[in-house]
Amino acid sequence: MNDRLKHRIQLTVAKLLNYVLVTIPLSLCWYLYYAKVTVSPFYRLGNYAIVGFYLVMFGTFCRVYDADEISLHRISEMYYSQVLSFLISDGFIYIVICILCKRIVTLVPGLMCIIGQLILSYLWCHFVHIWYFKSFPAKKTIVIFDDREGLENLINEYGLSKKFKVEQTMQINACMENISVLDKYQTIFLSDIHSHDRNVISKYCVEAGKDLYIIPRLGDIILSGAKNMHMFHLPILRLRRYNPHLEYLLAKRCFDIVISGLAAIILSPVMLITAVSIKAYDGGPILYKQKRLTKDGKIFEILKFRSMRVDAEKNTGAVLSTGDNDPRITPIGRLIRKIRFDELPQLFNILKGDMSIVGPRPERPEIAEQYEKELPEFKLRLQAKAGLTGYAQVYGKYNTTPYNKLQMDLMYIAHPSFIEDMRICMATVKILFMKDSTEGVAIEQITTLEHKGNS
């Protein structure tokens, strides 16, 4: 058995153990209480079906939230994702139990189940993390870069030094002069390398059986959306502007209307309390209207609960927020920003059709214009309708550079899929309480422009 296969088998067993451990408290909760109070008690297979349904559901949410990515996350990050996964799964199974019982059943057994899951999940995260890095030491790694340095710093910053031991960084020209330098490394990172050099290294690494991680350029991401076809008895890639299937667009619009409508109704008491609080604080307007860009450069007015002073941009013009320390933010505004309530009025933008639930975040025309001076490709984000959440919001931060935002938005645009939209919606729940997703830019910084990329 080779090392790669052994690694995969051991990881699979560790993940299955996690699913079983978290399912044990739910199974006890079901068998000892809830199974006995259903209107029509199940026989053996019915009970197995309930437990099996929960096991599959928990495993699915673990995949969505990367809750079992042992090698890529710190213990705290993995545990947070685990807790989120089983709490959502518990919520769904509780609804199923209430339907089976035809009444609202007590939550006490469920709360005992959650306590058991909290304990077992933490123990699994702690011990499996220790086991993994003892069993699979950090791989000898080299970082190859062109103009974009600093990837090795990100590896340390994100706690991945236990997985990748960066022993050397090298400029691409030096590597191409002597490509055999890669022989002594197990893992290679390519940071923003041009296609010719990247193709040479890719073929070399595949033949040598080395792990290769590539940070793509814009052209690579755009090309990834091409359709494979055959013409002239040759393999052909057909690339067009964003043009998803009609059924996807219809499903997406129906989803937008249903979800935003239900959310507006359910959250109306919250929005009313927020509105009253804003008005009571300084007597200013409740809503803040701001011009934003959506599909094909169309300008619309986005709605937000006002979180800043009335004259916040009187002297500065259009600038991005610097985060919690921004002096323009009111105390009420600081609270509603932290819990994302300032975004709730955008549900009405979605109902109107200016926005979708999932899509590239709408940028201000003034700021987009500044980005496009340095990064002309930034306008490619406007192929799809703007969204309340999106790929860049889930995997980036407020202060993510325009180049990286564009990369992530183009990844979404290149592969339109209703399943991907659902995955992003579920993943959005994970970032709601993560502070770094709302980090601001530096004080007096107008935009997040930092890196200029070429295709």
C-alpha positions in Angstrom: 0.0 0.0 0.0 1.5 3.4 -1.0 1.7 6.3 1.3 -1.0 8.3 -0.5 -3.6 5.5 -0.3 -2.7 4.9 3.4 -3.1 8.6 4.1 -6.6 8.7 2.5 -7.8 5.5 4.2 -6.7 6.8 7.7 -8.3 10.2 7.1 -11.5 8.6 5.9 -11.6 6.4 9.1 -11.0 9.5 11.3 -13.8 11.4 9.6 -16.2 8.4 9.9 -15.4 8.2 13.6 -16.3 11.8 14.0 -19.7 11.3 12.3 -20.4 8.3 14.5 -19.3 10.0 17.8 -21.6 13.0 17.1 -24.5 10.7 16.1 -24.3 8.6 19.3 -25.9 11.3 21.6 -28.7 11.8 19.0 -29.3 8.1 18.8 -29.6 7.8 22.6 -31.9 10.8 22.7 -34.1 9.2 20.0 -34.2 5.7 21.4 -34.6 6.7 25.1 -37.2 9.4 24.6 -38.4 10.7 21.3 -39.0 7.3 19.6 -41.5 6.5 22.4 -43.6 9.6 22.0 -44.2 9.5 18.3 -47.8 9.0 17.2 -46.9 5.8 15.3 -43.8 4.3 16.8 -41.3 2.9 14.4 -40.1 -0.7 14.2 -36.4 -1.4 13.9 -35.8 -0.3 10.3 -37.7 3.0 11.0 -35.4 3.8 13.9 -32.4 3.0 11.8 -33.7 5.3 9.1 -33.9 8.3 11.5 -30.4 7.7 12.8 -29.0 7.1 9.3 -30.8 10.3 8.1 -29.1 12.3 10.8 -25.7 10.7 10.1 -25.9 11.7 6.4 -27.2 15.2 7.2 -24.4 15.9 9.7 -21.8 14.5 7.2 -23.2 16.8 4.5 -22.9 19.9 6.7 -19.4 18.9 7.7 -18.5 18.9 4.0 -20.2 22.3 3.5 -18.4 23.9 6.4 -15.1 22.0 6.1 -15.6 20.8 9.6 -13.4 17.7 9.1 -10.5 19.3 7.2 -8.0 18.2 9.8 -4.9 19.3 8.0 -6.1 22.8 7.0 -7.6 24.2 10.1 -6.7 25.0 13.7 -8.5 23.1 16.5 -10.7 26.1 17.3 -11.7 26.6 13.6 -12.5 23.0 13.2 -14.5 22.9 16.4 -16.5 26.0 15.4 -17.4 24.3 12.1 -18.3 21.1 13.9 -20.6 22.8 16.4 -22.3 24.7 13.5 -22.8 21.5 11.6 -24.4 19.5 14.4 -26.6 22.4 15.6 -28.1 22.8 12.2 -28.5 19.1 11.9 -30.1 18.9 15.3 -32.5 21.7 14.3 -33.6 19.8 11.2 -34.1 16.5 13.1 -36.1 18.3 15.8 -38.5 19.5 13.1 -38.8 16.0 11.8 -39.5 14.7 15.3 -42.2 17.3 15.9 -43.9 16.2 12.6 -43.7 12.6 13.7 -45.2 13.4 17.1 -47.7 15.9 15.6 -47.0 18.4 18.3 -44.2 20.6 19.7 -42.1 18.2 21.9 -39.9 19.1 24.8 -36.4 20.3 24.1 -34.8 18.9 27.3 -33.6 15.6 25.8 -32.3 17.5 22.8 -30.4 19.9 25.0 -28.8 16.9 26.7 -27.9 15.6 23.3 -26.2 18.9 22.4 -24.1 18.8 25.6 -22.9 15.3 24.7 -22.1 16.4 21.2 -20.2 19.4 22.4 -18.0 17.2 24.5 -17.4 14.4 22.0 -16.8 16.8 19.2 -14.2 18.8 21.1 -12.4 15.5 22.2 -12.4 14.4 18.5 -11.0 17.7 17.2 -8.3 17.8 19.9 -7.0 14.3 19.6 -7.4 13.9 15.9 -5.4 17.1 15.4 -2.6 15.8 17.6 -2.7 12.4 15.8 -2.6 13.8 12.3 0.5 15.9 12.7 2.3 13.2 14.6 1.5 10.7 11.9 2.0 13.0 8.9 4.8 15.5 9.5 5.0 18.8 7.6 6.0 18.3 3.9 9.2 19.9 2.6 7.8 22.8 0.6 9.1 25.4 -1.9 7.3 28.6 -3.0 7.8 29.8 -6.6 6.7 33.3 -7.3 6.8 35.9 -10.1 5.9 39.4 -8.8 3.7 38.4 -5.9 5.9 37.5 -2.9 4.8 36.7 0.7 2.9 33.4 0.2 5.1 31.8 2.8 4.0 34.4 5.3 0.3 33.5 4.7 1.1 29.8 5.3 2.4 30.8 8.8 -0.4 33.3 9.4 -3.1 30.7 8.7 -1.5 28.1 10.9 -0.5 25.8 8.0 3.2 25.6 8.9 2.5 22.2 10.5 1.4 20.9 7.1 3.9 22.8 4.8 7.5 23.3 5.9 8.6 26.1 3.6 12.4 25.6 3.2 12.9 27.8 0.2 11.3 30.6 -1.8 12.5 31.2 -5.4 11.8 33.6 -8.2 10.4 31.8 -11.3 13.3 32.7 -13.6 15.8 31.0 -11.2 13.6 27.9 -11.1 13.2 27.7 -14.9 17.0 27.8 -15.2 17.3 24.7 -13.1 13.9 23.0 -12.7 15.6 20.0 -11.1 15.7 22.0 -7.9 12.2 20.8 -7.3 13.3 17.2 -6.9 14.1 17.5 -3.2 10.7 19.0 -2.3 7.4 17.1 -1.7 5.1 20.2 -2.2 5.4 23.1 -4.6 3.4 26.3 -4.5 3.1 28.5 -7.6 2.1 32.1 -6.9 0.8 34.0 -9.9 3.1 32.4 -12.5 2.5 33.0 -16.2 1.0 30.1 -18.2 4.1 29.0 -20.1 6.3 28.5 -17.0 3.4 27.2 -15.0 2.7 24.5 -17.7 6.3 23.4 -17.7 6.4 23.0 -13.9 2.9 21.4 -13.8 4.0 18.6 -16.2 7.2 18.1 -14.3 5.4 17.8 -11.0 2.7 15.4 -12.3 5.4 13.1 -13.8 7.4 13.2 -10.5 4.2 12.6 -8.4 4.6 15.9 -6.4 1.8 17.9 -4.8 1.3 21.2 -6.7 -0.7 24.2 -5.4 -1.4 26.9 -7.9 -2.7 30.4 -7.2 -4.4 31.1 -10.6 -4.2 34.2 -12.7 -7.4 35.9 -14.0 -7.1 34.3 -17.4 -6.9 30.8 -15.8 -10.1 31.4 -13.9 -12.0 32.7 -17.0 -10.8 29.7 -19.0 -12.0 27.3 -16.3 -15.6 28.2 -17.3 -15.1 27.0 -20.9 -17.2 24.2 -22.2 -15.5 21.0 -23.5 -16.7 20.0 -26.9 -15.4 18.3 -30.1 -15.2 19.9 -33.5 -13.1 18.9 -36.6 -12.4 15.7 -34.7 -10.4 17.8 -32.2 -11.0 18.7 -28.6 -12.3 22.3 -28.4 -12.9 24.7 -25.5 -15.8 27.1 -26.2 -15.7 30.2 -24.0 -18.5 32.8 -23.9 -19.7 35.6 -21.7 -21.7 34.6 -18.6 -24.9 32.9 -20.1 -26.3 30.2 -17.8 -29.2 28.0 -18.7 -32.7 29.4 -18.6 -33.9 26.9 -16.0 -31.1 27.9 -13.7 -32.1 31.6 -14.0 -35.7 30.8 -13.3 -34.9 28.6 -10.3 -32.6 31.3 -9.0 -35.2 34.0 -9.3 -37.9 31.9 -7.7 -35.5 31.1 -4.9 -34.7 34.8 -4.4 -38.4 35.8 -4.2 -39.4 33.0 -1.8 -36.5 33.3 0.5 -36.3 37.1 0.7 -40.1 37.3 1.1 -40.2 34.8 3.9 -37.1 36.4 5.6 -38.7 39.9 5.4 -41.8 38.6 7.1 -40.0 36.6 9.8 -37.5 39.3 10.5 -40.0 42.2 10.4 -40.0 42.5 14.3 -36.2 42.7 14.3 -36.2 45.3 11.5 -38.9 47.4 13.4 -36.8 47.4 16.6 -33.7 48.3 14.6 -35.5 51.2 12.9 -36.8 52.6 16.2 -33.4 52.4 17.7 -31.7 54.3 14.9 -34.4 57.0 14.9 -34.3 57.3 18.7 -30.5 57.7 18.8 -30.1 60.9 16.7 -33.4 61.5 14.9 -31.8 61.0 11.5 -33.1 58.9 8.6 -33.5 55.2 9.3 -32.5 53.9 5.9 -29.4 54.8 3.9 -29.6 54.7 0.2 -26.4 54.3 -1.9 -25.8 53.9 -5.6 -24.3 50.6 -6.5 -23.5 48.6 -9.7 -25.3 45.4 -10.7 -25.4 43.3 -13.9 -24.1 45.0 -17.0 -23.1 48.1 -15.1 -26.7 49.0 -14.2 -26.9 51.5 -11.3 -29.4 50.9 -8.5 -30.0 52.3 -5.0 -29.1 49.7 -2.4 -31.0 49.9 1.0 -29.2 49.6 4.3 -30.0 50.5 7.9 -28.0 53.7 8.6 -25.0 52.8 10.7 -23.0 56.1 10.3 -23.5 59.7 11.1 -25.8 61.6 8.7 -22.9 63.6 7.3 -20.4 60.7 7.3 -18.9 61.3 3.9 -19.4 65.1 3.8 -15.6 65.8 3.8 -14.1 62.6 2.6 -16.4 61.5 -0.3 -16.7 57.8 -1.1 -14.3 55.8 1.2 -14.5 52.3 2.7 -15.1 51.6 6.3 -12.1 51.1 8.6 -14.0 48.6 10.7 -15.1 48.9 14.4 -12.8 51.9 15.0 -14.3 54.0 12.2 -15.3 57.3 14.0 -18.2 57.8 11.6 -20.1 54.7 12.9 -22.7 55.4 15.6 -23.0 53.1 18.7 -26.2 51.6 17.2 -24.5 51.2 13.9 -21.5 49.4 15.5 -24.0 46.9 17.0 -26.1 46.2 13.9 -22.9 45.9 11.8 -21.5 43.3 14.1 -24.6 41.2 13.8 -25.2 42.1 10.1 -28.6 43.6 10.7 -27.7 46.7 8.7 -27.9 44.5 5.6 -31.6 43.4 6.2 -33.3 46.1 4.0 -31.5 44.6 1.0 -34.2 41.9 1.1 -36.4 44.4 -0.6 -33.7 45.1 -3.3 -33.8 41.3 -3.9 -37.6 41.2 -4.2 -37.5 44.2 -6.6 -35.0 42.3 -8.8 -32.0 44.6 -8.5 -30.1 42.0 -6.5 -30.0 38.3 -6.0 -29.3 36.4 -2.8 -26.1 35.0 -4.3 -23.8 36.9 -6.6 -20.9 39.3 -6.6 -21.3 42.1 -4.0 -22.4 45.4 -5.6 -19.6 48.0 -5.7 -20.0 51.7 -5.6 -19.5 53.3 -9.0 -16.9 55.8 -7.7 -14.8 53.0 -6.1 -15.2 50.6 -9.0 -14.0 53.4 -11.3 -10.8 53.7 -9.2 -10.3 50.0 -9.2 -10.7 49.8 -13.0 -7.9 52.3 -13.5 -5.4 49.9 -12.1 -7.3 46.7 -12.8 -9.4 47.0 -16.1 -10.6 43.4 -15.7 -12.6 44.4 -12.5 -15.6 45.2 -14.7 -15.9 41.5 -15.5 -17.7 41.1 -12.2 -20.7 42.8 -13.7 -21.5 39.8 -15.9 -23.9 38.5 -13.2 -26.5 40.2 -11.0 -25.1 41.5 -7.7 -25.8 39.5 -4.6 -26.4 39.8 -0.9 -23.8 37.1 -0.3 -21.4 35.5 -2.6 -18.2 33.5 -3.1 -16.0 36.4 -2.2 -18.0 37.1 0.9 -17.8 33.5 2.1 -14.1 33.0 1.4 -12.7 36.5 1.6 -13.0 39.5 3.9 -14.2 43.1 3.7 -10.7 44.2 3.1 -9.8 41.5 0.6 -7.9 43.2 -2.3 -9.9 43.9 -5.5 -7.7 41.5 -7.5 -8.5 38.6 -5.1 -12.2 39.6 -5.0 -12.3 39.5 -8.7 -10.6 36.1 -8.8 -13.3 34.7 -6.4 -16.2 36.3 -8.2 -15.0 35.0 -11.5 -14.7 31.5 -10.0 -18.4 31.8 -9.2 -19.4 33.3 -12.6 -17.4 30.6 -14.5 -19.5 27.8 -13.0 -23.1 28.9 -12.5 -25.0 26.2 -10.5 -28.0 26.2 -8.2 -26.2 23.7 -6.0 -23.3 26.1 -5.7 -25.7 28.9 -4.7 -27.2 26.7 -2.0 -23.7 25.8 -0.8 -22.7 29.5 -0.6 -26.0 30.3 1.3 -25.2 27.6 3.9 -21.6 28.6 4.1 -22.7 32.2 4.8 -24.1 31.1 8.1 -20.6 30.2 9.2 -19.1 33.6 8.6 -21.8 35.6 10.4 -20.0 35.4 13.7 -16.5 35.5 12.4 -14.9 38.8 13.2 -12.2 38.8 10.5 -14.9 38.7 7.7 -15.8 42.3 8.5 -12.3 43.7 9.0 -12.0 47.2 7.7 -9.3 48.9 5.6 -6.6 51.1 7.0 -7.7 54.6 8.3 -8.1 57.1 5.4 -7.7 54.3 2.9 -10.2 54.9 0.1 -10.1 51.4 -1.5 -8.6 48.0 -0.8 -6.5 48.2 -4.0 -3.2 46.6 -3.3 -2.3 44.2 -6.1 -2.5 44.7 -9.8 -3.0 41.5 -11.7 -2.7 40.7 -15.3 -4.4 38.0 -17.2 
